[in-house]
């Protein structure tokens, strides 16, 4: 039994085993930060690499993220304040008028797995809600998803409102119809093709 086995169980997409092993490691007295960083976050880093290399696909990535999340839920009550690897707060949501949330949920889980404090505001989220939640949670990043060409302009509204209000917030956008050219046109700080790319972009913003 070891943290390596937790890492392996996440890659085996075995949620029940991940939970069981995390419980056992906690009971053994293993440092919870080690379980988090080397077991869960480490495994999700590997999942991201394999996805980027084309060695695994969206369904596997979703199952790995769910396994990681289940392990994280076991770990959370044991994480002393400040002992987490939290990198910073991220607000994530699907923009106004858009009800697609599968990709957004995946990005949210991958970012949580990478150690970010993620506040998922759901779908059909308007500019006011994005900004109010970012202020309330003292977030550094707003991550937006759009799957419809008709809802992409809502991303521009958020970027514009941040600029107009002079807020110190980075914006990241993604979703099937979104392109790097669109991100540049609306002044978003990063375009993210997929969930691992979102993790990478956020890491650049929050060192
Ligand atoms: Co809809 N739908 N849909 N749909 N749907 C699409 C998007 C569509 C391309 C299908 C098609 O016609 N071929 C089309 C859009 C056409 C367009 O705008 N050009 C479409 C349409 C038209 C519609 C409706 C209008 C249909 C209707 O009612 N007439 C309607 C709109 C409802 C609304 O939103 N207001 C609608 C409804 C639905 C369902 C509710 C039935 C369902 C959504 C269920 C849900 O999400 N809970 C649905 C689905 C499932 C799809 C398809 C089939 C699959 C989307 C998906 O989940 N992909 C989709 C066709 C397709 O894309 N092939 C389609 C899997 C997911 C993992 O990928 O979301 O791309 P994706 O996320 C990726 C990346 O894009 C990126 O990372 C993810 C993981 O790597 N990413 C981000 C995503 N968000 C990110 C945010 C980031 C970073 C990266 O933040 C920084």
Boltz pocket constraint, residues with backbone or C-beta under 6 A from the ligand:
constraints:
  - pocket:
      binder: B
      contacts: [[A, 58], [A, 97], [A, 98], [A, 99], [A, 100], [A, 101], [A, 102], [A, 103], [A, 104], [A, 106], [A, 107], [A, 142], [A, 143], [A, 144], [A, 145], [A, 146], [A, 147], [A, 148], [A, 149], [A, 150], [A, 172], [A, 173], [A, 174], [A, 175], [A, 176], [A, 177], [A, 190], [A, 192], [A, 193], [A, 194], [A, 195], [A, 196], [A, 198]]
      max_distance: 6.0
